[in-house]
Amino acid sequence: MASGSGSNRLSSATFGEFNTAVQSAALNATRSAAGLPGDIKFHRSIDAGLADDLDAFSARVLSLTNNLLVLASTSDSSRRKGKGKLQTQDDVVDDFHSLVVDSMDQFLERTDMCLDEFQGKNKAPQVAINLDALRKANKPSNAPKGQLDAAVQHAANLAKPQLRFKQPIDNSNDAPWYPTLSHKFNAQVPLGHVFRDTEGDALIRHPYRYEIKHIAYPARMFVAADPIPPTPFETTAGTWVSTPEALEAMSNELQQAQEIAIDLEHNNYRSFAGIVCLMQISTRAKDWIVDTLALRAELARGALNEVFTDPSIVKVFHGAESDIVWLQQDFNLYIVNLFDTFHASKLLEFPRHGLANLLEMYCDFVPDKRYQLADWRIRPLPQDMLNYARSDTHFLLYIYDNLRNALLDRAMSKSRSPSPSGVASGVSGDWPLQQNLIRQALARSEETALRTYEKEVYDAERGVGPGGWDTLARKWNKGGLVATAELADGKETLQRAVYRCVHQWRDTVARREDESTRYILPNHFLFQLAEQPPADMAALLKTFSSVPQAVRRHAKELLDAIRACVQAQLAQPKEMKVVEAPTELAPPVAEMDLDRETKSTDAPNMWASNPFSSSLAGKSSLFGGTLRKETGSAKSRAAHSTLFGAKTRASKSSSGFQDVVARIHSALVVVPTLPEIAAPSKAVSEPAPVLEETSGMQVEIPFVPAAQRSTKPVTEVLDDSIVVVGQPRAKKRKRVKSEGADGEGSSSKPTKKASPQAQTDDPEPFDFSSVPNILDDAPKGDEDTRVKKKRKGKKDKGGEAKPMYGDFPAPPRAYREVKQGNQSRTFK
C-alpha cells in the first residue's frame, strides 16, 4: 500500500487491496520460513551476519505479536491488559497456543457472529438463555442412559417466560377459574347453554359437553383399511411455528386433513400451575412444532378451536388425560372426536401401553425418552429435542390405523364365538358387533375429552386436596403429621404445628412467585424442618445440604414464621394429667379445697410434716394394716414462705399465690407411706450391729466415724493357743502309726484332732466395727508406700545383661525365617 498522510487508513474502498496485500505477505513469509534449512543452528554458528539478521527478525516478530496481544486484551474484558507477552523462545513454545491461537479463534468467531447479524441470519430468541449452556446442549450428549445434562434438564439461567405473557397468570387461592371462550365453533347448542349433572345439582363447565355426547363419528372410522405408512423421519423436516402468520397458515392446512396427531410438552417445575411450552401437530405428510410460549395470546383467543372441535377430523392423542386439561387451562382449547391410543391398547390387552412401546412395536422406532424430563422452555431448542418432540406425533397416525384395524378384527372374532348363555359375547349398543371394541375405545376417549380444569385450592385447616399438607403426610407415611393425629386433650404436637406452618408458607411463596412448591422447598427438607425446628438462622441453613435459591432469598421470612409458630404453640396452657389413686386412699389432690381460711387447723396442708397422712386409710390393700396415721398440726405452718415471699395462707387478693399452689398440687401424686419397722423385742447386748432381716428387707448398718468406734477388749493370747478368725477351718488329717502284733508300725485310719476353738459350741462373732470403712478419711502420706519391683534383664552365659527392647527381654522372634523341616505342616 502507498504510504503517506491519510493513505494508511482503511476504508471500504481500500479494504480489498489491503486484504490482498496481507494475504500475499503472509504467503511469502510462509514460503520463506519453509525454505529455511533444518540445521539453522549450525549455520548461525558459522555465519555471524546470519545470526544477527535472525535475531533482529525474531525481535521484530515478537514485538508485532505482543502489540497484537495488547490490542486483543483491550477487546476482551476477561483478560488483563499487559499480561501474557511472548519474550523468549521458551514462551513461544509453551504459550503460543493459549495466547495466540485462542485469541485468533475468538476474533474469527466474533467476526462470523457480526456478519450473520449484519446479514439478518440471526433472529432474536423468544426466551434468552445462557450461550454456554446452549453450546453444551447442542453437543452430542455423552451422559449415561436415563440421565440428561443439567443445562437441558433444568435451565437455571433462563429468564422466566411468564414475565413476557400479555395476560399474567392468576395463582390466587380464592378466585375460581372459568372458561373465557369468545366464540364457539362447530356449536350444536349456544355458548351460554348451562349443563347440570344427572342429579341436577352441580354445574357442568365444559362448553362442548353436548357436542361430545351427541357426536356423529365419520363412517370411515369403522371400516378396516390398509395402514398408511408415514414418510421417512429423516427426510421429513418439521415446520417451526412461532408467528401469527405461520399459525394461520398451519390452521388452513389442518382444516383439509381427515386425521391429525397432537401432543404437548409441559413444564411444571418453574411454574405453580404449569405451562405448556410446545405443541406438536402432524398430518399424513407434514409435521408442525408450535411455540406456545410465543403464541400464547393467539392460542388463548381460540385460533385452533375451529380445527380441534370439528367432528369430521379425528384428533389422535396418546394418554390425553393431562393434555386435555392443559389445553383448557392455557388456551381455552377443547377436543371433539378424540381417539386415545392408550385406551385402544388397553382394550387389546397389550402387556405395555406406553407410546414408546407402540413405536417400537409398529414402527421399529426407539425414541430417546430422556428428553421427556427436559426443560422445554429452552429457545432455540437443540436438534435432539426437536427430533424427540416430532417423533411423538410423526408416527402416531400410522399407529392409529393399526390399532383401529386390530379393534375391528378382535371384535369380529369375539362375535363369532358364542358365549355360554348362547348370546354373542361383547354385544352392547345399537351398532354392529364388529364396531363393539372401537366404540368402547371412543366411549372412553369421550370421558377423557369431558375432563375439565379445576383450579387448585389450598385448604389450610383440613389439608385435603392434591397439594394439601394432610395429603402429603399420608403419601410420605408420616403418621404423626396427618390430620387425625390429635392428642387426647385436643391439642396438636409442636412438630405438626411447625409442619403445617412451613407447608402453608411454601404454598404462599410458590403462588406469589409462580414457582412450583418443589422448587421453593423440596419435600424432604419440609419434613426435616418439622421434626427439628431451627432456633436461629445458622440452624436453618444447616438443615440444607444445598440451600435452595428461594429459601436463600426468603430465609428471614421462613425463620420468622417458624419462630412465631413455636412461640404460639408453647404459649398454650397444657393440662396436667392426675394419676388416679387406689380406692382406699384419699381423693386426688386436684380435688382438694385450696381455701385454707375456711378449714380447721386439723385439715391437711402441704406445709405439714406429712401432708397426706390424715387422708390415708387405716388399712391398705398393698401393705395390710401396718400403716400409721400421723396428724399434722396447723401450727407448723410459718407466717411467711421463703420460697414464694408471701403469706402461706391464701387470700382473695393473692391470686398469683393461689395459681402457684394449684400448679404444685396438680403435679403431686398421692402415694402410701412406708410401713414402720417394728423394734426388736430382745435388746442386743453387743454394741456392734448385726445384719438381720425384718419383714423381708435387709437392715442397713449406720456409719460410725473411726474416732467414735468402740472395739472389744483384746484378750490375752497364749502361746499354744490358736486364734480363729471367722469360720473355723479343720486341720489337715494326719496318719497315726500304731504297733501291731508283729511289733511293726501299721497305718490306721486318720484321726482328726479337734482344736480348742472348734470344741466350743458357737464361734466368737466377728467385730465389724474394727474393720476400716470406705467412708473413712484416706491415710495421711505424700507418697505411695508400695515398692515397685524392678525388672531385671536376663543374663546370658557370660553374666552380662541382655539389651532391652521395650517390654521384651529379647528381640522378637523372626517367624519368617525358614524352619527346619516341615514342622508347621504348611506343605503336604
C-alpha positions in Angstrom: 0.0 0.0 0.0 1.1 3.5 -0.6 2.3 5.4 2.3 1.5 9.0 3.1 -0.6 11.2 5.2 -4.0 9.6 5.4 -3.2 6.9 2.9 -2.6 4.2 5.7 -6.2 4.4 6.9 -8.6 1.6 5.9 -11.9 2.3 4.1 -14.5 0.3 2.2 -12.7 1.3 -1.0 -9.2 0.2 0.1 -10.1 -2.8 2.2 -10.0 -5.2 -0.7 -6.5 -4.1 -1.7 -5.3 -4.3 1.9 -6.7 -7.8 2.3 -4.9 -9.0 -0.8 -1.6 -7.5 0.3 -1.9 -9.1 3.8 -2.6 -12.5 2.3 0.3 -12.1 -0.2 2.7 -11.1 2.6 1.6 -14.0 4.8 2.0 -16.4 1.9 5.6 -15.1 1.1 6.5 -15.3 4.8 5.3 -18.9 5.0 7.2 -19.9 1.9 10.4 -18.2 3.2 10.0 -20.0 6.6 9.6 -23.3 4.8 12.8 -22.7 2.9 15.0 -22.4 5.9 17.3 -25.4 6.5 16.6 -27.7 9.3 20.1 -27.2 10.8 19.7 -23.5 11.3 21.7 -23.5 14.5 24.7 -24.8 12.6 24.6 -22.0 10.1 24.2 -19.5 12.9 27.4 -20.7 14.4 29.5 -20.3 11.2 27.9 -17.1 9.9 27.7 -14.2 12.3 25.8 -12.0 9.9 23.0 -14.6 9.5 22.8 -14.9 13.3 22.4 -11.1 13.7 19.7 -11.0 11.0 17.8 -13.8 12.6 17.9 -12.2 16.0 16.7 -8.9 14.6 13.8 -10.5 12.7 12.8 -12.6 15.7 12.7 -9.5 17.9 10.6 -7.7 15.2 8.1 -10.7 15.1 7.9 -10.9 18.9 7.2 -7.1 19.1 4.5 -7.3 16.5 2.9 -10.3 18.2 2.9 -8.6 21.6 1.3 -5.5 20.1 -1.5 -7.6 18.7 -1.9 -9.4 22.1 -2.3 -6.0 23.7 -5.0 -5.0 21.3 -6.7 -8.3 21.8 -6.7 -7.8 25.6 -8.5 -4.4 25.2 -11.4 -6.0 23.5 -11.7 -8.9 25.9 -12.8 -7.9 29.4 -11.7 -11.3 30.9 -8.0 -10.6 30.1 -5.9 -8.1 31.9 -4.0 -5.5 29.8 -0.3 -6.1 29.5 -0.5 -9.8 30.6 0.7 -12.8 28.6 3.5 -11.5 26.4 6.0 -13.5 24.4 9.5 -12.5 25.3 11.7 -15.6 24.8 11.8 -18.7 22.6 10.5 -20.8 25.5 7.5 -18.5 25.8 6.7 -19.1 22.1 7.0 -22.9 22.6 4.9 -23.0 25.8 2.3 -20.3 25.4 1.8 -19.8 21.7 -1.4 -21.9 21.5 -3.0 -20.4 24.6 -2.1 -16.8 23.8 -2.1 -16.5 20.0 -4.3 -19.4 18.6 -7.1 -18.9 21.2 -7.2 -15.2 20.6 -7.4 -15.7 16.8 -10.3 -18.2 17.3 -12.2 -15.7 19.4 -11.7 -12.9 16.8 -12.9 -15.1 14.0 -15.9 -16.4 15.9 -16.9 -12.8 16.8 -16.5 -11.8 13.1 -18.8 -14.6 12.0 -21.4 -13.6 14.5 -21.3 -10.0 13.5 -21.6 -10.9 9.8 -24.6 -13.1 10.5 -26.2 -10.4 12.5 -25.5 -7.8 9.8 -26.9 -10.1 7.0 -30.0 -10.9 9.1 -29.3 -14.6 9.5 -29.7 -14.4 13.3 -33.1 -13.8 14.9 -33.6 -12.8 18.5 -34.8 -15.8 20.5 -38.1 -15.7 22.2 -36.5 -16.6 25.6 -33.0 -15.5 26.4 -30.7 -18.3 27.6 -27.1 -18.8 28.6 -25.0 -19.3 25.5 -22.6 -21.7 27.2 -25.5 -23.9 28.3 -26.8 -23.8 24.7 -23.5 -24.9 23.3 -23.4 -27.8 25.7 -26.9 -28.8 24.8 -26.2 -28.8 21.1 -23.2 -31.0 21.5 -23.8 -34.8 21.4 -24.5 -35.8 25.0 -22.2 -38.5 26.5 -24.4 -38.8 29.6 -25.4 -42.3 30.6 -28.8 -43.7 29.7 -31.5 -42.3 31.8 -29.7 -39.0 32.6 -29.6 -35.6 31.0 -27.2 -32.8 31.0 -28.1 -30.3 33.8 -28.3 -27.4 31.3 -31.0 -29.4 29.4 -33.0 -30.8 32.3 -33.1 -27.6 34.4 -32.0 -24.5 32.6 -31.4 -22.4 35.7 -30.2 -19.3 33.8 -33.4 -19.0 31.7 -35.5 -15.8 32.2 -39.0 -16.8 33.2 -41.2 -16.7 30.1 -44.2 -15.9 32.3 -42.8 -12.3 32.5 -43.5 -11.8 28.8 -47.1 -13.0 28.8 -49.6 -10.3 27.9 -52.1 -11.8 30.3 -50.5 -12.5 33.7 -51.1 -15.8 35.4 -53.5 -15.8 38.3 -52.4 -18.1 41.1 -54.7 -16.7 43.8 -56.3 -19.2 46.1 -59.8 -17.7 46.3 -60.7 -16.8 42.7 -62.2 -19.7 40.7 -61.4 -20.5 37.1 -63.9 -20.2 34.3 -63.5 -20.7 30.5 -63.3 -17.5 28.6 -64.4 -18.5 25.1 -65.4 -15.6 22.9 -66.8 -17.7 20.1 -68.0 -21.3 20.0 -67.0 -23.0 16.7 -69.0 -26.1 15.4 -71.7 -25.5 18.0 -74.9 -27.6 18.3 -76.1 -25.6 21.3 -75.3 -21.9 22.0 -72.3 -20.9 24.1 -74.4 -19.8 27.1 -76.2 -23.2 27.5 -75.9 -24.4 31.1 -75.5 -28.1 31.8 -76.1 -29.9 35.0 -75.2 -33.4 36.1 -77.7 -36.3 36.4 -78.8 -35.3 39.8 -79.3 -31.7 38.7 -77.1 -30.1 41.4 -73.6 -29.4 40.0 -73.0 -27.2 37.0 -71.0 -28.5 34.1 -68.5 -26.0 33.0 -67.5 -27.8 29.8 -68.8 -25.7 26.9 -68.6 -28.7 24.4 -70.3 -31.3 26.5 -73.4 -31.6 24.3 -71.3 -31.8 21.1 -69.1 -34.6 22.6 -72.1 -36.6 23.9 -74.0 -36.2 20.6 -71.2 -36.6 18.1 -71.7 -38.4 14.8 -68.5 -40.2 14.0 -67.4 -40.4 10.4 -68.2 -43.8 8.8 -64.6 -44.3 7.7 -63.5 -44.9 11.3 -65.4 -48.2 11.4 -64.1 -49.7 8.2 -60.9 -51.6 8.0 -58.3 -50.2 5.7 -54.7 -50.7 4.9 -52.5 -48.6 7.2 -50.8 -45.6 5.5 -47.1 -45.7 6.2 -45.5 -42.5 7.4 -43.0 -40.5 5.5 -39.3 -41.3 6.4 -38.5 -39.5 9.6 -35.0 -38.4 8.4 -36.2 -36.8 5.2 -39.2 -35.0 6.8 -38.5 -31.7 8.3 -40.6 -30.2 10.9 -42.0 -26.7 10.5 -41.4 -24.3 13.4 -44.4 -22.1 14.1 -43.7 -19.0 16.2 -45.6 -16.2 14.4 -49.3 -15.4 14.0 -48.9 -15.7 10.2 -47.4 -19.2 10.4 -50.1 -20.2 12.9 -52.8 -19.1 10.5 -51.2 -20.9 7.6 -51.0 -24.1 9.6 -54.6 -23.9 10.6 -55.7 -23.6 7.0 -53.8 -26.8 6.1 -55.1 -28.7 9.1 -58.7 -28.0 8.0 -58.1 -30.0 4.9 -56.9 -33.1 6.8 -59.1 -36.0 8.0 -56.9 -37.1 10.9 -54.3 -35.2 12.9 -52.0 -36.3 15.7 -51.4 -33.9 18.6 -49.1 -33.9 21.6 -47.9 -31.4 24.2 -44.7 -30.7 26.1 -45.4 -29.3 29.6 -43.2 -27.7 32.3 -44.4 -27.8 35.9 -41.2 -27.2 37.8 -40.7 -23.5 37.2 -44.4 -22.6 37.4 -47.0 -23.1 40.1 -49.8 -24.5 37.9 -47.5 -25.5 35.0 -47.3 -24.0 31.5 -47.5 -25.6 28.0 -44.2 -25.0 26.3 -44.6 -26.8 23.0 -47.4 -28.3 20.8 -46.7 -30.9 18.1 -49.2 -31.5 15.3 -48.8 -33.9 12.4 -50.7 -34.9 9.3 -50.0 -37.7 6.9 -47.4 -35.6 5.1 -46.2 -32.8 7.4 -45.1 -32.0 10.9 -45.5 -28.7 12.8 -43.9 -27.7 16.1 -45.8 -24.7 17.6 -44.0 -22.4 20.0 -46.8 -22.0 22.6 -44.7 -19.6 24.7 -44.5 -17.1 21.8 -48.1 -17.6 20.6 -49.9 -17.9 24.0 -52.1 -14.9 23.4 -53.1 -16.0 19.9 -53.9 -19.6 21.0 -55.9 -18.3 24.0 -58.2 -16.4 21.6 -59.2 -19.7 20.1 -57.1 -19.8 16.9 -57.2 -23.6 16.7 -60.6 -24.2 18.2 -62.2 -24.4 14.7 -60.0 -27.4 13.9 -60.0 -29.0 17.3 -63.8 -29.0 17.6 -64.5 -30.2 14.1 -66.2 -33.6 14.5 -65.2 -34.7 11.0 -61.5 -34.5 11.8 -60.2 -37.3 14.1 -57.8 -36.0 16.8 -55.4 -38.8 17.8 -53.7 -38.5 21.2 -51.9 -41.0 23.4 -52.6 -40.6 27.1 -54.6 -37.4 26.7 -55.9 -37.1 30.3 -53.4 -34.4 31.1 -53.2 -32.9 27.7 -57.0 -32.1 27.7 -56.7 -30.2 31.0 -53.6 -28.3 29.9 -55.3 -27.2 26.7 -58.2 -25.8 28.6 -56.0 -24.2 31.3 -53.7 -22.2 29.0 -55.5 -21.8 25.7 -59.3 -22.5 26.1 -59.0 -25.3 23.5 -61.4 -28.2 23.5 -61.3 -31.5 21.7 -64.2 -33.1 19.8 -63.8 -36.5 18.2 -60.9 -37.8 20.3 -59.3 -41.1 19.7 -56.9 -42.1 22.5 -54.5 -44.8 21.5 -53.9 -45.6 25.2 -57.5 -46.8 25.6 -57.2 -48.9 22.4 -54.1 -50.6 23.7 -55.9 -51.4 27.0 -58.8 -53.0 25.2 -56.4 -55.0 23.1 -54.8 -56.2 26.3 -51.2 -55.3 25.4 -48.6 -56.1 28.0 -47.4 -52.5 28.0 -49.3 -49.4 27.0 -46.7 -46.6 26.7 -46.1 -44.7 23.4 -42.5 -45.9 23.3 -43.8 -49.5 23.2 -46.2 -48.8 20.4 -43.5 -47.0 18.4 -41.2 -50.0 18.8 -43.9 -52.5 18.0 -45.4 -50.9 14.9 -42.7 -48.5 13.6 -39.4 -50.1 14.8 -38.5 -46.7 16.2 -37.0 -46.3 19.7 -37.3 -42.7 21.0 -34.9 -41.2 23.5 -37.2 -40.9 26.5 -34.6 -39.0 28.5 -35.9 -35.8 26.9 -39.3 -36.4 28.4 -38.0 -34.7 31.6 -36.1 -31.9 29.7 -36.8 -28.2 30.2 -38.9 -27.3 27.2 -38.7 -23.6 27.8 -35.2 -23.5 26.1 -35.1 -21.4 23.0 -33.8 -22.2 20.4 -34.3 -25.9 21.0 -31.5 -28.3 20.3 -31.9 -30.6 17.4 -32.1 -33.7 19.5 -35.0 -32.2 21.5 -36.8 -31.2 18.3 -36.4 -34.7 16.9 -37.8 -36.2 20.1 -40.8 -33.8 20.1 -41.6 -34.5 16.4 -41.4 -38.3 16.9 -44.3 -38.3 19.3 -46.7 -37.3 16.5 -44.9 -38.3 13.3 -45.8 -42.0 13.6 -49.0 -41.7 15.7 -51.4 -41.7 12.7 -49.8 -45.0 11.4 -50.3 -46.5 14.9 -53.9 -45.3 14.9 -54.5 -47.2 11.6 -53.1 -50.4 13.0 -54.9 -50.1 16.3 -58.2 -49.4 14.6 -57.9 -52.5 12.4 -56.9 -54.6 15.4 -60.0 -53.5 17.3 -62.3 -54.3 14.4 -60.7 -57.7 13.9 -60.8 -58.6 17.6 -64.5 -57.6 17.8 -65.3 -59.7 14.8 -63.5 -62.8 16.2 -65.3 -62.4 19.6 -68.7 -62.0 17.9 -68.2 -65.3 16.1 -67.5 -67.2 19.3 -70.8 -67.7 21.2 -71.0 -67.0 24.9 -72.0 -69.7 27.4 -75.5 -68.2 27.5 -75.9 -68.6 23.8 -75.6 -64.9 23.0 -72.7 -63.4 21.1 -70.2 -62.0 23.5 -69.4 -58.3 23.7 -72.8 -57.1 22.4 -73.6 -53.6 23.6 -75.3 -50.7 21.9 -77.2 -50.4 18.6 -74.1 -50.6 16.4 -72.9 -53.8 14.6 -70.9 -56.3 16.5 -67.7 -55.5 14.5 -67.7 -52.0 15.9 -68.0 -53.1 19.6 -64.4 -52.6 20.7 -63.8 -49.4 18.7 -67.0 -48.0 20.1 -65.7 -48.8 23.6 -62.4 -47.0 22.8 -64.3 -44.0 21.6 -66.6 -44.0 24.7 -63.5 -44.0 26.9 -62.0 -41.2 24.8 -65.2 -39.2 25.2 -64.9 -39.4 29.0 -61.3 -38.2 28.7 -62.4 -35.3 26.4 -65.0 -34.3 29.0 -62.4 -33.6 31.7 -62.4 -30.0 33.0 -59.7 -28.0 34.5 -60.2 -27.1 38.2 -58.0 -24.6 40.0 -56.1 -26.0 42.9 -57.4 -24.6 46.2 -55.3 -24.7 49.4 -57.1 -25.9 52.5 -55.1 -24.8 55.5 -57.4 -26.3 58.1 -58.0 -29.9 56.8 -55.1 -30.2 54.4 -57.1 -32.0 51.7 -56.5 -31.8 48.0 -53.6 -32.7 45.8 -51.4 -30.0 47.4 -52.7 -30.3 51.0 -50.5 -30.9 54.0 -52.5 -33.9 55.1 -52.3 -35.5 51.6 -48.5 -35.1 51.6 -48.1 -36.5 55.1 -50.1 -39.6 54.2 -48.2 -40.0 50.9 -44.9 -40.0 52.9 -46.3 -42.2 55.6 -45.8 -39.6 58.4 -48.4 -40.8 60.9 -47.7 -38.1 63.4 -48.4 -35.3 60.9 -51.7 -36.3 59.4 -54.9 -34.5 60.3 -56.2 -37.4 62.5 -53.1 -37.3 64.7 -54.7 -35.4 67.7 -53.8 -35.7 71.3 -56.3 -36.7 74.0 -56.7 -33.1 75.1 -57.4 -31.9 71.6 -54.0 -30.0 71.1 -51.6 -30.9 68.3 -47.9 -31.5 68.7 -45.2 -29.0 68.1 -43.9 -30.9 65.1 -47.2 -31.0 63.4 -47.8 -27.3 64.1 -44.4 -26.4 62.5 -45.1 -28.7 59.6 -48.4 -27.0 58.8 -46.8 -23.6 59.2 -43.9 -24.3 56.8 -46.2 -26.1 54.4 -48.5 -23.1 54.2 -45.5 -20.7 53.8 -44.3 -22.8 50.9 -47.6 -22.6 49.2 -47.9 -18.9 49.7 -44.4 -18.1 48.3 -44.9 -20.5 45.3 -48.2 -18.8 44.3 -46.6 -15.3 44.7 -43.5 -16.1 42.6 -45.2 -18.5 40.2 -42.9 -21.4 41.1 -43.6 -25.0 41.9 -43.7 -25.9 45.6 -40.9 -28.5 44.9 -38.7 -25.7 43.6 -39.4 -23.4 46.6 -38.7 -26.2 49.2 -38.3 -29.9 48.5 -40.5 -32.3 50.5 -37.7 -34.0 52.4 -36.5 -30.6 53.7 -40.0 -29.7 54.7 -40.2 -32.8 57.0 -36.7 -32.1 58.4 -37.8 -28.6 59.4 -40.9 -30.0 61.1 -39.1 -32.7 63.0 -36.3 -30.4 64.2 -37.4 -26.7 64.1 -34.4 -24.4 63.8 -33.9 -21.8 66.5 -31.7 -19.3 64.6 -30.5 -18.6 61.1 -27.4 -20.8 61.3 -29.6 -23.8 62.3 -32.0 -23.1 59.5 -29.3 -23.0 56.8 -27.6 -26.1 58.3 -30.7 -28.1 57.6 -30.0 -28.0 53.8 -27.1 -29.8 52.1 -27.6 -27.3 49.3 -29.7 -24.3 50.2 -32.5 -23.7 47.5 -32.4 -20.3 45.9 -35.9 -19.5 47.1 -35.1 -20.3 50.7 -31.9 -18.2 50.4 -34.0 -15.2 49.3 -36.7 -15.7 51.9 -34.7 -17.2 54.8 -35.7 -14.5 57.3 -39.3 -14.8 56.3 -39.3 -18.6 56.8 -37.4 -18.3 60.2 -39.8 -15.7 61.5 -42.8 -18.0 60.5 -41.3 -20.9 62.4 -40.4 -18.9 65.5 -43.9 -17.4 65.6 -45.4 -20.9 65.3 -43.2 -22.3 68.1 -43.9 -19.4 70.4 -47.7 -19.7 69.9 -47.5 -23.5 70.4 -45.5 -23.2 73.7 -47.7 -20.4 75.0 -50.8 -22.6 75.0 -51.5 -23.9 78.6 -51.3 -27.6 78.8 -53.5 -29.6 81.2 -51.7 -31.9 83.7 -52.9 -35.4 84.0 -53.7 -36.6 87.6 -52.7 -40.1 88.5 -55.7 -42.0 89.9 -55.1 -43.4 93.4 -56.5 -46.6 94.8 -60.0 -46.6 96.2 -58.7 -46.9 99.8 -56.7 -43.7 99.5 -58.0 -40.1 99.7 -59.4 -38.3 96.7 -56.8 -36.7 94.3 -55.1 -33.6 95.3 -56.6 -31.7 92.4 -60.0 -32.0 94.1 -58.8 -30.6 97.4 -60.2 -27.3 98.5 -57.5 -24.7 98.4 -59.3 -22.1 100.6 -57.5 -22.9 103.8 -59.0 -20.0 105.8 -62.4 -21.7 106.0 -60.8 -25.0 107.1 -59.9 -26.1 110.6 -56.4 -26.4 111.8 -56.5 -30.2 111.5 -57.1 -30.0 107.7 -54.3 -31.5 105.6 -51.9 -29.0 104.2 -48.8 -29.1 102.1 -46.6 -27.5 104.8 -47.1 -30.2 107.4 -44.6 -32.9 108.1 -46.9 -35.5 106.4 -49.5 -33.7 104.3 -51.3 -36.8 103.2 -51.2 -38.7 106.5 -54.7 -37.6 107.6 -56.2 -38.6 104.3 -54.7 -42.2 104.3 -56.9 -45.1 105.2 -56.2 -47.2 108.2 -55.8 -50.3 106.2 -54.0 -50.7 102.8 -54.7 -53.4 100.3 -51.0 -53.4 99.5 -49.3 -53.4 102.9 -52.2 -54.6 105.1 -52.9 -52.9 108.4 -49.3 -51.7 109.2 -50.0 -48.1 108.0 -49.7 -45.5 110.7 -51.7 -42.2 110.8 -49.9 -39.1 111.7 -51.9 -35.9 112.3 -50.3 -32.7 111.2 -50.9 -29.5 113.1 -51.7 -26.2 111.5 -49.3 -24.5 113.9 -46.4 -25.9 111.9 -47.1 -23.5 109.1 -44.9 -20.4 109.0 -46.3 -16.9 108.7 -44.2 -16.2 105.6 -42.8 -18.5 102.9 -39.1 -18.2 102.0 -39.9 -19.8 98.6 -42.8 -17.5 97.4 -42.1 -14.4 99.6 -45.8 -14.2 100.6 -48.2 -15.4 103.2 -48.9 -19.1 103.0 -52.5 -18.5 103.8 -54.3 -17.7 100.6 -56.3 -14.6 100.5 -58.7 -13.2 97.9 -56.1 -10.7 96.7 -53.2 -13.2 96.4 -54.4 -14.8 93.1 -50.8 -15.4 91.9 -50.0 -17.5 95.0 -53.2 -19.5 94.5 -52.2 -20.3 90.9 -48.7 -21.5 92.1 -50.2 -23.7 94.8 -52.7 -25.1 92.4 -50.0 -26.0 89.9 -47.9 -27.6 92.7 -51.0 -29.6 93.9 -51.8 -30.7 90.4 -48.3 -32.1 90.0 -48.4 -34.1 93.2 -49.4 -37.7 93.4 -50.9 -39.5 96.4 -48.7 -42.4 97.4 -48.9 -44.5 100.6 -46.2 -44.1 103.3 -43.8 -47.0 104.0 -44.6 -49.2 107.0 -42.7 -48.7 110.2 -40.3 -51.4 111.1 -41.1 -52.8 114.5 -38.3 -52.6 117.1 -36.8 -55.9 118.2 -38.3 -57.2 121.4 -35.0 -58.5 122.7 -32.3 -55.9 123.5 -29.0 -56.5 121.9 -26.2 -56.6 124.4 -23.4 -56.1 122.0 -22.9 -52.6 120.6 -21.8 -53.9 117.2 -24.8 -54.2 114.7 -25.6 -57.5 113.3 -27.1 -57.9 109.8 -30.6 -59.2 110.2 -33.7 -59.3 108.0 -37.0 -57.8 109.2 -40.1 -58.0 107.1 -38.1 -59.4 104.2 -35.8 -56.4 104.0 -32.1 -56.0 105.0 -31.3 -53.5 107.7 -28.6 -51.0 106.8 -25.6 -50.6 109.2 -25.3 -47.0 110.2 -21.9 -45.3 109.6 -19.9 -44.5 112.7 -16.7 -42.4 112.5 -13.5 -44.1 113.3 -12.9 -41.9 116.3 -16.2 -42.9 117.9 -16.0 -46.6 117.3 -15.6 -48.9 120.3 -13.8 -52.1 119.9 -13.8 -55.2 122.0 -11.0 -55.6 124.5 -8.3 -57.8 123.2 -8.0 -61.0 125.2 -4.6 -62.3 126.0 -3.5 -64.9 123.7 -1.5 -67.8 124.9 1.5 -69.1 123.0 0.0 -72.5 122.4 -3.5 -71.2 121.6 -4.8 -70.9 118.0 -6.7 -67.7 117.0 -9.5 -68.4 114.6 -10.9 -65.5 112.6 -14.3 -66.0 111.0 -15.4 -69.6 110.4 -13.1 -72.3 111.9 -11.3 -74.4 109.4 -10.5 -78.1 110.1 -6.9 -79.0 110.2 -5.4 -81.4 107.7 -5.7 -85.0 108.5 -2.6 -86.9 109.8 -1.9 -90.6 109.7 -1.1 -92.1 113.1 1.1 -95.2 113.2 0.1 -98.0 115.7 2.0 -101.0 116.8 0.7 -104.2 115.5 1.1 -107.7 116.8 4.3 -108.3 114.9 5.9 -105.2 116.5 5.9 -103.2 113.3 4.2 -100.0 112.9 1.0 -100.3 110.8 -1.0 -97.4 109.5 -4.6 -97.0 110.6 -7.4 -94.6 109.7 -6.5 -91.0 110.1 -7.9 -89.3 113.2 -9.0 -85.7 113.4 -7.6 -83.7 116.3 -10.1 -81.1 117.3 -8.8 -77.6 118.1 -9.8 -75.9 121.3 -11.8 -73.3 119.4 -13.7 -76.0 117.4 -14.7 -77.7 120.6 -16.8 -74.7 121.7 -20.4 -74.6 120.9 -20.5 -71.3 118.9 -17.8 -69.4 117.2 -17.0 -66.0 118.5 -18.9 -63.2 116.5 -16.8 -61.0 114.2 -16.3 -57.4 115.2 -17.4 -55.4 112.2 -16.7 -52.0 113.9 -13.0 -52.7 113.9 -12.8 -53.1 110.1 -11.8 -49.9 108.1 -14.7 -48.3 106.3 -14.6 -46.9 102.7 -16.1 -43.7 104.1 -13.1 -43.1 106.4 -10.6 -40.5 105.5 -7.7 -41.5 103.4 -4.5 -42.2 105.4 -2.0 -39.4 105.5 1.0 -39.8 103.3 2.5 -37.9 100.4 3.9 -40.9 98.6 2.8 -44.4 97.9 4.5 -46.9 100.2 4.3 -49.6 97.7 7.6 -50.5 96.2 7.6 -51.4 92.6 9.8 -54.3 91.7 12.3 -53.5 89.0 12.5 -55.8 86.1 15.9 -57.2 85.6 17.0 -58.3 82.3 18.1 -61.9 81.8 21.7 -62.5 81.8 23.5 -64.6 79.3 26.1 -67.2 79.9 28.8 -64.6 80.2 27.0 -62.9 83.1 26.2 -59.7 81.1 22.7 -58.4 80.9 21.0 -58.7 77.6 19.8 -55.5 75.9 16.2 -54.4 76.5 13.7 -53.9 73.6 10.8 -52.1 75.2 8.9 -54.6 77.3 10.6 -57.5 75.7 13.6 -59.1 77.3 14.9 -60.0 73.9 14.2 -59.0 70.3 11.0 -60.6 68.9 11.4 -63.9 67.3 11.7 -63.9 63.5 8.8 -66.0 62.4 9.6 -65.5 58.7 12.7 -67.5 58.9 12.7 -70.9 57.3 12.1 -73.6 59.9 13.9 -76.8 59.9 12.0 -79.4 58.1 8.2 -79.1 57.6 7.3 -78.7 61.3 4.5 -76.3 60.7 2.8 -78.8 58.3 2.4 -76.0 55.8 3.0 -78.2 52.8 1.7 -81.7 52.3 
